[in-house]
């Protein structure tokens, strides 16, 4: 195996563990979650209506992951 294969698994595990430690966020906080996504993604954010629908369908853990994300790539790693 090459070195990339040895590095890929630990990096994936670190990514999953770091996101899983975010505190859960209740569905009642979806407006705050959507505002946070708009702040991070700026002009690349989907419509507010679409994000509210996704937020309400997401788990508390996924919403927590989103709130912990401070960069667009971190948002993409969340199961939102």
HELIX and SHEET records of a PDB file:
HELIX    1   1 UNK A    3  UNK A   20  1                                  18    
HELIX    2   2 UNK A   27  UNK A   29  5                                   3    
HELIX    3   3 UNK A   30  UNK A   41  1                                  12    
HELIX    4   4 UNK A   42  UNK A   44  5                                   3    
HELIX    5   5 UNK A   48  UNK A   57  1                                  10    
HELIX    6   6 UNK A   60  UNK A   68  1                                   9    
HELIX    7   7 UNK A   72  UNK A   76  1                                   5    
END                                                                             
